[in-house]
């Protein structure tokens, strides 16, 4: 009896468990907070840039380090 009940309970509740995973809101870029020069040479300049973002989702995100080439 209890085994059959557990099966049906899981089967009924399963769609509700993953309902929150279906909605994803875009992350908004709010601007630059801080810019600092880390290293400078005649060919390269290494900057550290802190940005402000707005995450309207209910879960945390991780922002990975990235590289950007700018030519003047």
PDB file of N, CA, C, O and CB in Angstrom:
ATOM      1  N   UNK A   1       0.823  -1.206   0.000  1.00  0.00           N
ATOM      2  CA  UNK A   1       0.000   0.000   0.000  1.00  0.00           C
ATOM      3  C   UNK A   1       0.858   1.259   0.000  1.00  0.00           C
ATOM      4  O   UNK A   1       0.651   2.150  -0.823  1.00  0.00           O
ATOM      5  CB  UNK A   1      -0.931   0.005   1.207  1.00  0.00           C
ATOM      6  N   UNK A   2       1.815   1.337   0.910  1.00  0.00           N
ATOM      7  CA  UNK A   2       2.629   2.545   0.992  1.00  0.00           C
ATOM      8  C   UNK A   2       3.550   2.694  -0.215  1.00  0.00           C
ATOM      9  O   UNK A   2       3.866   3.815  -0.616  1.00  0.00           O
ATOM     10  CB  UNK A   2       3.450   2.533   2.267  1.00  0.00           C
ATOM     11  N   UNK A   3       3.981   1.588  -0.792  1.00  0.00           N
ATOM     12  CA  UNK A   3       4.852   1.664  -1.964  1.00  0.00           C
ATOM     13  C   UNK A   3       4.083   2.238  -3.155  1.00  0.00           C
ATOM     14  O   UNK A   3       4.609   3.069  -3.896  1.00  0.00           O
ATOM     15  CB  UNK A   3       5.424   0.267  -2.312  1.00  0.00           C
ATOM     16  N   UNK A   4       2.868   1.805  -3.332  1.00  0.00           N
ATOM     17  CA  UNK A   4       2.023   2.308  -4.405  1.00  0.00           C
ATOM     18  C   UNK A   4       1.680   3.783  -4.171  1.00  0.00           C
ATOM     19  O   UNK A   4       1.645   4.568  -5.119  1.00  0.00           O
ATOM     20  CB  UNK A   4       0.737   1.466  -4.515  1.00  0.00           C
ATOM     21  N   UNK A   5       1.435   4.152  -2.949  1.00  0.00           N
ATOM     22  CA  UNK A   5       1.117   5.540  -2.601  1.00  0.00           C
ATOM     23  C   UNK A   5       2.316   6.454  -2.883  1.00  0.00           C
ATOM     24  O   UNK A   5       2.150   7.542  -3.435  1.00  0.00           O
ATOM     25  CB  UNK A   5       0.702   5.645  -1.113  1.00  0.00           C
ATOM     26  N   UNK A   6       3.503   6.019  -2.511  1.00  0.00           N
ATOM     27  CA  UNK A   6       4.711   6.823  -2.760  1.00  0.00           C
ATOM     28  C   UNK A   6       4.937   7.027  -4.253  1.00  0.00           C
ATOM     29  O   UNK A   6       5.317   8.114  -4.688  1.00  0.00           O
ATOM     30  CB  UNK A   6       5.944   6.152  -2.132  1.00  0.00           C
ATOM     31  N   UNK A   7       4.705   5.985  -5.026  1.00  0.00           N
ATOM     32  CA  UNK A   7       4.862   6.084  -6.472  1.00  0.00           C
ATOM     33  C   UNK A   7       3.930   7.141  -7.064  1.00  0.00           C
ATOM     34  O   UNK A   7       4.370   7.986  -7.843  1.00  0.00           O
ATOM     35  CB  UNK A   7       4.598   4.728  -7.125  1.00  0.00           C
ATOM     36  N   UNK A   8       2.671   7.100  -6.707  1.00  0.00           N
ATOM     37  CA  UNK A   8       1.702   8.057  -7.228  1.00  0.00           C
ATOM     38  C   UNK A   8       1.953   9.475  -6.716  1.00  0.00           C
ATOM     39  O   UNK A   8       1.737  10.450  -7.435  1.00  0.00           O
ATOM     40  CB  UNK A   8       0.300   7.621  -6.862  1.00  0.00           C
ATOM     41  N   UNK A   9       2.404   9.578  -5.481  1.00  0.00           N
ATOM     42  CA  UNK A   9       2.731  10.888  -4.928  1.00  0.00           C
ATOM     43  C   UNK A   9       3.896  11.524  -5.689  1.00  0.00           C
ATOM     44  O   UNK A   9       3.847  12.707  -6.027  1.00  0.00           O
ATOM     45  CB  UNK A   9       3.072  10.768  -3.435  1.00  0.00           C
ATOM     46  N   UNK A  10       4.924  10.753  -5.954  1.00  0.00           N
ATOM     47  CA  UNK A  10       6.065  11.258  -6.723  1.00  0.00           C
ATOM     48  C   UNK A  10       5.637  11.599  -8.143  1.00  0.00           C
ATOM     49  O   UNK A  10       6.056  12.620  -8.688  1.00  0.00           O
ATOM     50  CB  UNK A  10       7.209  10.224  -6.745  1.00  0.00           C
ATOM     51  N   UNK A  11       4.821  10.769  -8.737  1.00  0.00           N
ATOM     52  CA  UNK A  11       4.365  11.008 -10.103  1.00  0.00           C
ATOM     53  C   UNK A  11       3.541  12.288 -10.209  1.00  0.00           C
ATOM     54  O   UNK A  11       3.646  13.009 -11.202  1.00  0.00           O
ATOM     55  CB  UNK A  11       3.547   9.824 -10.595  1.00  0.00           C
ATOM     56  N   UNK A  12       2.734  12.572  -9.211  1.00  0.00           N
ATOM     57  CA  UNK A  12       1.897  13.769  -9.217  1.00  0.00           C
ATOM     58  C   UNK A  12       2.723  15.021  -8.909  1.00  0.00           C
ATOM     59  O   UNK A  12       2.490  16.069  -9.511  1.00  0.00           O
ATOM     60  CB  UNK A  12       0.756  13.625  -8.200  1.00  0.00           C
ATOM     61  N   UNK A  13       3.679  14.931  -7.990  1.00  0.00           N
ATOM     62  CA  UNK A  13       4.468  16.099  -7.577  1.00  0.00           C
ATOM     63  C   UNK A  13       5.638  16.396  -8.501  1.00  0.00           C
ATOM     64  O   UNK A  13       6.185  17.497  -8.449  1.00  0.00           O
ATOM     65  CB  UNK A  13       4.983  15.897  -6.183  1.00  0.00           C
ATOM     66  N   UNK A  14       6.037  15.461  -9.337  1.00  0.00           N
ATOM     67  CA  UNK A  14       7.195  15.646 -10.208  1.00  0.00           C
ATOM     68  C   UNK A  14       7.102  16.884 -11.104  1.00  0.00           C
ATOM     69  O   UNK A  14       8.086  17.620 -11.182  1.00  0.00           O
ATOM     70  CB  UNK A  14       7.373  14.430 -11.063  1.00  0.00           C
ATOM     71  N   UNK A  15       5.993  17.159 -11.782  1.00  0.00           N
ATOM     72  CA  UNK A  15       5.929  18.371 -12.618  1.00  0.00           C
ATOM     73  C   UNK A  15       6.050  19.670 -11.818  1.00  0.00           C
ATOM     74  O   UNK A  15       6.555  20.662 -12.344  1.00  0.00           O
ATOM     75  CB  UNK A  15       4.630  18.386 -13.391  1.00  0.00           C
ATOM     76  N   UNK A  16       5.609  19.688 -10.591  1.00  0.00           N
ATOM     77  CA  UNK A  16       5.696  20.895  -9.772  1.00  0.00           C
ATOM     78  C   UNK A  16       7.127  21.169  -9.308  1.00  0.00           C
ATOM     79  O   UNK A  16       7.487  22.322  -9.069  1.00  0.00           O
ATOM     80  CB  UNK A  16       4.776  20.773  -8.566  1.00  0.00           C
ATOM     81  N   UNK A  17       7.934  20.134  -9.180  1.00  0.00           N
ATOM     82  CA  UNK A  17       9.311  20.312  -8.747  1.00  0.00           C
ATOM     83  C   UNK A  17      10.146  21.057  -9.789  1.00  0.00           C
ATOM     84  O   UNK A  17      11.045  21.816  -9.427  1.00  0.00           O
ATOM     85  CB  UNK A  17       9.937  18.963  -8.449  1.00  0.00           C
ATOM     86  N   UNK A  18       9.867  20.855 -11.056  1.00  0.00           N
ATOM     87  CA  UNK A  18      10.646  21.468 -12.123  1.00  0.00           C
ATOM     88  C   UNK A  18       9.943  22.659 -12.770  1.00  0.00           C
ATOM     89  O   UNK A  18      10.406  23.160 -13.795  1.00  0.00           O
ATOM     90  CB  UNK A  18      10.959  20.442 -13.171  1.00  0.00           C
ATOM     91  N   UNK A  19       8.881  23.101 -12.214  1.00  0.00           N
ATOM     92  CA  UNK A  19       8.145  24.225 -12.771  1.00  0.00           C
ATOM     93  C   UNK A  19       8.952  25.512 -12.692  1.00  0.00           C
ATOM     94  O   UNK A  19       8.908  26.309 -13.629  1.00  0.00           O
ATOM     95  CB  UNK A  19       6.820  24.395 -12.049  1.00  0.00           C
ATOM     96  N   UNK A  20       9.678  25.743 -11.625  1.00  0.00           N
ATOM     97  CA  UNK A  20      10.449  26.974 -11.473  1.00  0.00           C
ATOM     98  C   UNK A  20      11.656  27.015 -12.396  1.00  0.00           C
ATOM     99  O   UNK A  20      12.180  28.101 -12.644  1.00  0.00           O
ATOM    100  CB  UNK A  20      10.900  27.131 -10.040  1.00  0.00           C
ATOM    101  N   UNK A  21      12.114  25.902 -12.907  1.00  0.00           N
ATOM    102  CA  UNK A  21      13.279  25.862 -13.789  1.00  0.00           C
ATOM    103  C   UNK A  21      12.953  26.335 -15.201  1.00  0.00           C
ATOM    104  O   UNK A  21      13.866  26.574 -15.991  1.00  0.00           O
ATOM    105  CB  UNK A  21      13.840  24.458 -13.840  1.00  0.00           C
ATOM    106  N   UNK A  22      11.720  26.469 -15.523  1.00  0.00           N
ATOM    107  CA  UNK A  22      11.344  26.782 -16.899  1.00  0.00           C
ATOM    108  C   UNK A  22      11.389  28.266 -17.223  1.00  0.00           C
ATOM    109  O   UNK A  22      11.497  28.620 -18.398  1.00  0.00           O
ATOM    110  CB  UNK A  22       9.975  26.264 -17.172  1.00  0.00           C
ATOM    111  N   UNK A  23      11.312  29.133 -16.255  1.00  0.00           N
ATOM    112  CA  UNK A  23      11.297  30.568 -16.526  1.00  0.00           C
ATOM    113  C   UNK A  23      12.681  31.149 -16.285  1.00  0.00           C
ATOM    114  O   UNK A  23      13.255  30.990 -15.208  1.00  0.00           O
ATOM    115  CB  UNK A  23      10.247  31.285 -15.647  1.00  0.00           C
ATOM    116  N   UNK A  24      13.211  31.824 -17.298  1.00  0.00           N
ATOM    117  CA  UNK A  24      14.521  32.456 -17.209  1.00  0.00           C
ATOM    118  C   UNK A  24      14.386  33.905 -17.659  1.00  0.00           C
ATOM    119  O   UNK A  24      13.889  34.183 -18.750  1.00  0.00           O
ATOM    120  CB  UNK A  24      15.578  31.696 -18.071  1.00  0.00           C
ATOM    121  N   UNK A  25      14.831  34.819 -16.812  1.00  0.00           N
ATOM    122  CA  UNK A  25      14.794  36.237 -17.158  1.00  0.00           C
ATOM    123  C   UNK A  25      16.207  36.688 -17.514  1.00  0.00           C
ATOM    124  O   UNK A  25      17.179  36.238 -16.907  1.00  0.00           O
ATOM    125  CB  UNK A  25      14.213  37.090 -15.984  1.00  0.00           C
ATOM    126  N   UNK A  26      16.317  37.572 -18.491  1.00  0.00           N
ATOM    127  CA  UNK A  26      17.621  38.068 -18.917  1.00  0.00           C
ATOM    128  C   UNK A  26      18.278  38.882 -17.817  1.00  0.00           C
ATOM    129  O   UNK A  26      17.612  39.571 -17.044  1.00  0.00           O
ATOM    130  CB  UNK A  26      17.486  38.908 -20.182  1.00  0.00           C
ATOM    131  N   UNK A  27      19.595  38.788 -17.765  1.00  0.00           N
ATOM    132  CA  UNK A  27      20.397  39.548 -16.814  1.00  0.00           C
ATOM    133  C   UNK A  27      20.697  40.902 -17.435  1.00  0.00           C
ATOM    134  O   UNK A  27      21.064  40.976 -18.608  1.00  0.00           O
ATOM    135  CB  UNK A  27      21.715  38.792 -16.437  1.00  0.00           C
ATOM    136  N   UNK A  28      20.546  41.973 -16.665  1.00  0.00           N
ATOM    137  CA  UNK A  28      20.707  43.331 -17.173  1.00  0.00           C
ATOM    138  C   UNK A  28      22.045  43.920 -16.750  1.00  0.00           C
ATOM    139  O   UNK A  28      22.450  43.808 -15.593  1.00  0.00           O
ATOM    140  CB  UNK A  28      19.566  44.220 -16.686  1.00  0.00           C
ATOM    141  N   UNK A  29      22.724  44.547 -17.705  1.00  0.00           N
ATOM    142  CA  UNK A  29      23.964  45.254 -17.438  1.00  0.00           C
ATOM    143  C   UNK A  29      23.622  46.659 -16.966  1.00  0.00           C
ATOM    144  O   UNK A  29      22.944  47.401 -17.676  1.00  0.00           O
ATOM    145  CB  UNK A  29      24.878  45.290 -18.698  1.00  0.00           C
ATOM    146  N   UNK A  30      24.084  47.037 -15.772  1.00  0.00           N
ATOM    147  CA  UNK A  30      23.742  48.334 -15.185  1.00  0.00           C
ATOM    148  C   UNK A  30      24.855  49.368 -15.299  1.00  0.00           C
ATOM    149  O   UNK A  30      24.601  50.551 -15.076  1.00  0.00           O
ATOM    150  CB  UNK A  30      23.386  48.155 -13.743  1.00  0.00           C
ATOM    151  N   UNK A  31      26.064  48.971 -15.632  1.00  0.00           N
ATOM    152  CA  UNK A  31      27.138  49.933 -15.799  1.00  0.00           C
ATOM    153  C   UNK A  31      28.453  49.447 -15.214  1.00  0.00           C
ATOM    154  O   UNK A  31      28.558  48.335 -14.695  1.00  0.00           O
ATOM    155  CB  UNK A  31      26.757  51.237 -15.169  1.00  0.00           C
ATOM    156  N   UNK A  32      29.446  50.313 -15.314  1.00  0.00           N
ATOM    157  CA  UNK A  32      30.781  50.012 -14.809  1.00  0.00           C
ATOM    158  C   UNK A  32      30.936  50.643 -13.435  1.00  0.00           C
ATOM    159  O   UNK A  32      30.617  51.817 -13.247  1.00  0.00           O
ATOM    160  CB  UNK A  32      31.882  50.523 -15.784  1.00  0.00           C
ATOM    161  N   UNK A  33      31.425  49.868 -12.476  1.00  0.00           N
ATOM    162  CA  UNK A  33      31.585  50.362 -11.113  1.00  0.00           C
ATOM    163  C   UNK A  33      32.997  50.893 -10.869  1.00  0.00           C
ATOM    164  O   UNK A  33      33.167  51.948 -10.257  1.00  0.00           O
ATOM    165  CB  UNK A  33      31.265  49.257 -10.113  1.00  0.00           C
ATOM    166  N   UNK A  34      34.000  50.172 -11.342  1.00  0.00           N
ATOM    167  CA  UNK A  34      35.370  50.551 -11.053  1.00  0.00           C
ATOM    168  C   UNK A  34      36.277  50.052 -12.171  1.00  0.00           C
ATOM    169  O   UNK A  34      36.052  48.974 -12.722  1.00  0.00           O
ATOM    170  CB  UNK A  34      35.819  49.990  -9.685  1.00  0.00           C
ATOM    171  N   UNK A  35      37.314  50.842 -12.513  1.00  0.00           N
ATOM    172  CA  UNK A  35      38.325  50.453 -13.488  1.00  0.00           C
ATOM    173  C   UNK A  35      39.689  50.702 -12.865  1.00  0.00           C
ATOM    174  O   UNK A  35      39.962  51.791 -12.359  1.00  0.00           O
ATOM    175  CB  UNK A  35      38.161  51.238 -14.834  1.00  0.00           C
ATOM    176  N   UNK A  36      40.545  49.683 -12.907  1.00  0.00           N
ATOM    177  CA  UNK A  36      41.893  49.814 -12.344  1.00  0.00           C
ATOM    178  C   UNK A  36      42.898  49.202 -13.310  1.00  0.00           C
ATOM    179  O   UNK A  36      42.623  48.174 -13.930  1.00  0.00           O
ATOM    180  CB  UNK A  36      41.988  49.130 -10.943  1.00  0.00           C
ATOM    181  N   UNK A  37      44.081  49.843 -13.441  1.00  0.00           N
ATOM    182  CA  UNK A  37      45.149  49.327 -14.284  1.00  0.00           C
ATOM    183  C   UNK A  37      45.948  48.320 -13.465  1.00  0.00           C
ATOM    184  O   UNK A  37      46.491  48.658 -12.413  1.00  0.00           O
ATOM    185  CB  UNK A  37      46.065  50.482 -14.819  1.00  0.00           C
ATOM    186  N   UNK A  38      46.019  47.075 -13.952  1.00  0.00           N
ATOM    187  CA  UNK A  38      46.756  46.022 -13.261  1.00  0.00           C
ATOM    188  C   UNK A  38      48.204  45.947 -13.727  1.00  0.00           C
ATOM    189  O   UNK A  38      49.114  45.806 -12.910  1.00  0.00           O
ATOM    190  CB  UNK A  38      46.075  44.680 -13.472  1.00  0.00           C
ATOM    191  N   UNK A  39      48.423  46.041 -15.041  1.00  0.00           N
ATOM    192  CA  UNK A  39      49.762  45.924 -15.609  1.00  0.00           C
ATOM    193  C   UNK A  39      49.792  46.722 -16.910  1.00  0.00           C
ATOM    194  O   UNK A  39      48.816  46.761 -17.659  1.00  0.00           O
ATOM    195  CB  UNK A  39      50.153  44.421 -15.852  1.00  0.00           C
ATOM    196  N   UNK A  40      50.936  47.355 -17.159  1.00  0.00           N
ATOM    197  CA  UNK A  40      51.047  48.168 -18.367  1.00  0.00           C
ATOM    198  C   UNK A  40      52.436  47.974 -18.959  1.00  0.00           C
ATOM    199  O   UNK A  40      53.442  48.034 -18.252  1.00  0.00           O
ATOM    200  CB  UNK A  40      50.776  49.674 -18.062  1.00  0.00           C
ATOM    201  N   UNK A  41      52.473  47.742 -20.261  1.00  0.00           N
ATOM    202  CA  UNK A  41      53.728  47.661 -20.993  1.00  0.00           C
ATOM    203  C   UNK A  41      53.552  48.414 -22.307  1.00  0.00           C
ATOM    204  O   UNK A  41      52.496  48.997 -22.553  1.00  0.00           O
ATOM    205  CB  UNK A  41      54.153  46.171 -21.241  1.00  0.00           C
ATOM    206  N   UNK A  42      54.580  48.404 -23.148  1.00  0.00           N
ATOM    207  CA  UNK A  42      54.479  49.132 -24.415  1.00  0.00           C
ATOM    208  C   UNK A  42      53.515  48.460 -25.391  1.00  0.00           C
ATOM    209  O   UNK A  42      53.014  49.110 -26.309  1.00  0.00           O
ATOM    210  CB  UNK A  42      55.854  49.256 -25.055  1.00  0.00           C
ATOM    211  N   UNK A  43      53.252  47.171 -25.203  1.00  0.00           N
ATOM    212  CA  UNK A  43      52.369  46.449 -26.121  1.00  0.00           C
ATOM    213  C   UNK A  43      51.010  46.105 -25.525  1.00  0.00           C
ATOM    214  O   UNK A  43      50.028  45.981 -26.257  1.00  0.00           O
ATOM    215  CB  UNK A  43      53.036  45.192 -26.570  1.00  0.00           C
ATOM    216  N   UNK A  44      50.944  45.952 -24.214  1.00  0.00           N
ATOM    217  CA  UNK A  44      49.697  45.508 -23.574  1.00  0.00           C
ATOM    218  C   UNK A  44      49.376  46.348 -22.355  1.00  0.00           C
ATOM    219  O   UNK A  44      50.258  46.933 -21.727  1.00  0.00           O
ATOM    220  CB  UNK A  44      49.790  44.036 -23.176  1.00  0.00           C
ATOM    221  N   UNK A  45      48.093  46.392 -22.036  1.00  0.00           N
ATOM    222  CA  UNK A  45      47.623  47.012 -20.808  1.00  0.00           C
ATOM    223  C   UNK A  45      46.578  46.078 -20.209  1.00  0.00           C
ATOM    224  O   UNK A  45      45.607  45.713 -20.871  1.00  0.00           O
ATOM    225  CB  UNK A  45      47.036  48.451 -21.067  1.00  0.00           C
ATOM    226  N   UNK A  46      46.783  45.700 -18.963  1.00  0.00           N
ATOM    227  CA  UNK A  46      45.861  44.798 -18.284  1.00  0.00           C
ATOM    228  C   UNK A  46      45.007  45.618 -17.322  1.00  0.00           C
ATOM    229  O   UNK A  46      45.525  46.274 -16.419  1.00  0.00           O
ATOM    230  CB  UNK A  46      46.628  43.663 -17.529  1.00  0.00           C
ATOM    231  N   UNK A  47      43.674  45.570 -17.531  1.00  0.00           N
ATOM    232  CA  UNK A  47      42.727  46.320 -16.712  1.00  0.00           C
ATOM    233  C   UNK A  47      41.854  45.372 -15.900  1.00  0.00           C
ATOM    234  O   UNK A  47      41.569  44.251 -16.322  1.00  0.00           O
ATOM    235  CB  UNK A  47      41.854  47.226 -17.590  1.00  0.00           C
ATOM    236  N   UNK A  48      41.442  45.835 -14.745  1.00  0.00           N
ATOM    237  CA  UNK A  48      40.430  45.135 -13.963  1.00  0.00           C
ATOM    238  C   UNK A  48      39.193  46.029 -13.946  1.00  0.00           C
ATOM    239  O   UNK A  48      39.241  47.174 -13.497  1.00  0.00           O
ATOM    240  CB  UNK A  48      40.938  44.808 -12.497  1.00  0.00           C
ATOM    241  N   UNK A  49      38.098  45.489 -14.437  1.00  0.00           N
ATOM    242  CA  UNK A  49      36.861  46.270 -14.556  1.00  0.00           C
ATOM    243  C   UNK A  49      35.772  45.587 -13.741  1.00  0.00           C
ATOM    244  O   UNK A  49      35.463  44.417 -13.966  1.00  0.00           O
ATOM    245  CB  UNK A  49      36.425  46.420 -16.052  1.00  0.00           C
ATOM    246  N   UNK A  50      35.195  46.309 -12.803  1.00  0.00           N
ATOM    247  CA  UNK A  50      34.070  45.811 -12.011  1.00  0.00           C
ATOM    248  C   UNK A  50      32.784  46.364 -12.621  1.00  0.00           C
ATOM    249  O   UNK A  50      32.653  47.569 -12.832  1.00  0.00           O
ATOM    250  CB  UNK A  50      34.204  46.222 -10.497  1.00  0.00           C
ATOM    251  N   UNK A  51      31.845  45.473 -12.898  1.00  0.00           N
ATOM    252  CA  UNK A  51      30.584  45.877 -13.521  1.00  0.00           C
ATOM    253  C   UNK A  51      29.418  45.605 -12.585  1.00  0.00           C
ATOM    254  O   UNK A  51      29.494  44.741 -11.711  1.00  0.00           O
ATOM    255  CB  UNK A  51      30.377  45.142 -14.857  1.00  0.00           C
ATOM    256  N   UNK A  52      28.345  46.347 -12.779  1.00  0.00           N
ATOM    257  CA  UNK A  52      27.113  46.151 -12.023  1.00  0.00           C
ATOM    258  C   UNK A  52      26.121  45.414 -12.914  1.00  0.00           C
ATOM    259  O   UNK A  52      25.876  45.813 -14.053  1.00  0.00           O
ATOM    260  CB  UNK A  52      26.523  47.514 -11.527  1.00  0.00           C
ATOM    261  N   UNK A  53      25.555  44.337 -12.383  1.00  0.00           N
ATOM    262  CA  UNK A  53      24.539  43.600 -13.120  1.00  0.00           C
ATOM    263  C   UNK A  53      23.320  43.399 -12.234  1.00  0.00           C
ATOM    264  O   UNK A  53      23.423  43.368 -11.008  1.00  0.00           O
ATOM    265  CB  UNK A  53      25.088  42.241 -13.613  1.00  0.00           C
ATOM    266  N   UNK A  54      22.177  43.265 -12.866  1.00  0.00           N
ATOM    267  CA  UNK A  54      20.923  43.015 -12.161  1.00  0.00           C
ATOM    268  C   UNK A  54      20.437  41.626 -12.558  1.00  0.00           C
ATOM    269  O   UNK A  54      20.160  41.367 -13.729  1.00  0.00           O
ATOM    270  CB  UNK A  54      19.845  44.112 -12.491  1.00  0.00           C
ATOM    271  N   UNK A  55      20.337  40.738 -11.576  1.00  0.00           N
ATOM    272  CA  UNK A  55      19.867  39.379 -11.811  1.00  0.00           C
ATOM    273  C   UNK A  55      18.446  39.251 -11.268  1.00  0.00           C
ATOM    274  O   UNK A  55      18.273  39.095 -10.059  1.00  0.00           O
ATOM    275  CB  UNK A  55      20.816  38.334 -11.148  1.00  0.00           C
ATOM    276  N   UNK A  56      17.420  39.312 -12.126  1.00  0.00           N
ATOM    277  CA  UNK A  56      16.037  39.212 -11.654  1.00  0.00           C
ATOM    278  C   UNK A  56      15.602  37.779 -11.346  1.00  0.00           C
ATOM    279  O   UNK A  56      14.473  37.568 -10.900  1.00  0.00           O
ATOM    280  CB  UNK A  56      15.111  39.801 -12.682  1.00  0.00           C
ATOM    281  N   UNK A  57      16.468  36.794 -11.571  1.00  0.00           N
ATOM    282  CA  UNK A  57      16.133  35.395 -11.311  1.00  0.00           C
ATOM    283  C   UNK A  57      16.257  35.089  -9.823  1.00  0.00           C
ATOM    284  O   UNK A  57      16.849  35.862  -9.069  1.00  0.00           O
ATOM    285  CB  UNK A  57      17.042  34.456 -12.128  1.00  0.00           C
ATOM    286  N   UNK A  58      15.706  33.977  -9.416  1.00  0.00           N
ATOM    287  CA  UNK A  58      15.723  33.596  -8.001  1.00  0.00           C
ATOM    288  C   UNK A  58      16.951  32.787  -7.621  1.00  0.00           C
ATOM    289  O   UNK A  58      17.070  32.347  -6.477  1.00  0.00           O
ATOM    290  CB  UNK A  58      14.487  32.808  -7.666  1.00  0.00           C
ATOM    291  N   UNK A  59      17.863  32.585  -8.558  1.00  0.00           N
ATOM    292  CA  UNK A  59      19.072  31.814  -8.272  1.00  0.00           C
ATOM    293  C   UNK A  59      20.302  32.661  -8.579  1.00  0.00           C
ATOM    294  O   UNK A  59      20.225  33.639  -9.322  1.00  0.00           O
ATOM    295  CB  UNK A  59      19.098  30.497  -9.093  1.00  0.00           C
ATOM    296  N   UNK A  60      21.440  32.275  -7.996  1.00  0.00           N
ATOM    297  CA  UNK A  60      22.684  33.007  -8.189  1.00  0.00           C
ATOM    298  C   UNK A  60      23.336  32.620  -9.509  1.00  0.00           C
ATOM    299  O   UNK A  60      23.096  31.538 -10.044  1.00  0.00           O
ATOM    300  CB  UNK A  60      23.643  32.748  -7.027  1.00  0.00           C
ATOM    301  N   UNK A  61      24.161  33.520 -10.021  1.00  0.00           N
ATOM    302  CA  UNK A  61      24.934  33.250 -11.221  1.00  0.00           C
ATOM    303  C   UNK A  61      26.403  33.453 -10.897  1.00  0.00           C
ATOM    304  O   UNK A  61      26.746  34.088  -9.900  1.00  0.00           O
ATOM    305  CB  UNK A  61      24.488  34.160 -12.401  1.00  0.00           C
ATOM    306  N   UNK A  62      27.259  32.917 -11.736  1.00  0.00           N
ATOM    307  CA  UNK A  62      28.688  33.130 -11.616  1.00  0.00           C
ATOM    308  C   UNK A  62      29.170  33.810 -12.889  1.00  0.00           C
ATOM    309  O   UNK A  62      28.838  33.384 -13.995  1.00  0.00           O
ATOM    310  CB  UNK A  62      29.445  31.788 -11.367  1.00  0.00           C
ATOM    311  N   UNK A  63      29.947  34.857 -12.728  1.00  0.00           N
ATOM    312  CA  UNK A  63      30.525  35.560 -13.863  1.00  0.00           C
ATOM    313  C   UNK A  63      31.985  35.139 -13.948  1.00  0.00           C
ATOM    314  O   UNK A  63      32.744  35.313 -12.995  1.00  0.00           O
ATOM    315  CB  UNK A  63      30.378  37.124 -13.723  1.00  0.00           C
ATOM    316  N   UNK A  64      32.368  34.595 -15.073  1.00  0.00           N
ATOM    317  CA  UNK A  64      33.731  34.114 -15.254  1.00  0.00           C
ATOM    318  C   UNK A  64      34.614  35.227 -15.799  1.00  0.00           C
ATOM    319  O   UNK A  64      34.136  36.154 -16.454  1.00  0.00           O
ATOM    320  CB  UNK A  64      33.757  32.901 -16.194  1.00  0.00           C
ATOM    321  N   UNK A  65      35.900  35.123 -15.521  1.00  0.00           N
ATOM    322  CA  UNK A  65      36.847  36.065 -16.068  1.00  0.00           C
ATOM    323  C   UNK A  65      36.859  35.933 -17.583  1.00  0.00           C
ATOM    324  O   UNK A  65      36.693  34.838 -18.120  1.00  0.00           O
ATOM    325  CB  UNK A  65      38.253  35.839 -15.480  1.00  0.00           C
ATOM    326  N   UNK A  66      37.054  37.043 -18.261  1.00  0.00           N
ATOM    327  CA  UNK A  66      37.077  37.014 -19.719  1.00  0.00           C
ATOM    328  C   UNK A  66      38.176  37.919 -20.237  1.00  0.00           C
ATOM    329  O   UNK A  66      38.729  38.749 -19.516  1.00  0.00           O
ATOM    330  CB  UNK A  66      35.719  37.435 -20.298  1.00  0.00           C
ATOM    331  N   UNK A  67      38.466  37.732 -21.491  1.00  0.00           N
ATOM    332  CA  UNK A  67      39.509  38.512 -22.142  1.00  0.00           C
ATOM    333  C   UNK A  67      38.870  39.319 -23.270  1.00  0.00           C
ATOM    334  O   UNK A  67      37.974  38.835 -23.962  1.00  0.00           O
ATOM    335  CB  UNK A  67      40.654  37.591 -22.684  1.00  0.00           C
ATOM    336  N   UNK A  68      39.338  40.552 -23.445  1.00  0.00           N
ATOM    337  CA  UNK A  68      38.790  41.440 -24.445  1.00  0.00           C
ATOM    338  C   UNK A  68      39.933  42.162 -25.129  1.00  0.00           C
ATOM    339  O   UNK A  68      40.789  42.749 -24.467  1.00  0.00           O
ATOM    340  CB  UNK A  68      37.794  42.438 -23.821  1.00  0.00           C
ATOM    341  N   UNK A  69      39.950  42.122 -26.445  1.00  0.00           N
ATOM    342  CA  UNK A  69      40.974  42.832 -27.208  1.00  0.00           C
ATOM    343  C   UNK A  69      40.380  44.112 -27.769  1.00  0.00           C
ATOM    344  O   UNK A  69      39.342  44.091 -28.429  1.00  0.00           O
ATOM    345  CB  UNK A  69      41.539  41.944 -28.347  1.00  0.00           C
ATOM    346  N   UNK A  70      41.055  45.237 -27.498  1.00  0.00           N
ATOM    347  CA  UNK A  70      40.612  46.539 -28.010  1.00  0.00           C
ATOM    348  C   UNK A  70      41.763  47.123 -28.813  1.00  0.00           C
ATOM    349  O   UNK A  70      42.897  47.184 -28.338  1.00  0.00           O
ATOM    350  CB  UNK A  70      40.174  47.512 -26.842  1.00  0.00           C
ATOM    351  N   UNK A  71      41.468  47.546 -30.016  1.00  0.00           N
ATOM    352  CA  UNK A  71      42.481  48.131 -30.873  1.00  0.00           C
ATOM    353  C   UNK A  71      42.173  49.604 -31.098  1.00  0.00           C
ATOM    354  O   UNK A  71      41.041  49.970 -31.414  1.00  0.00           O
ATOM    355  CB  UNK A  71      42.564  47.379 -32.214  1.00  0.00           C
ATOM    356  N   UNK A  72      43.178  50.435 -30.933  1.00  0.00           N
ATOM    357  CA  UNK A  72      43.015  51.869 -31.166  1.00  0.00           C
ATOM    358  C   UNK A  72      43.767  52.282 -32.415  1.00  0.00           C
ATOM    359  O   UNK A  72      43.754  53.456 -32.784  1.00  0.00           O
ATOM    360  CB  UNK A  72      43.503  52.681 -29.954  1.00  0.00           C
TER     361      UNK A  72
END
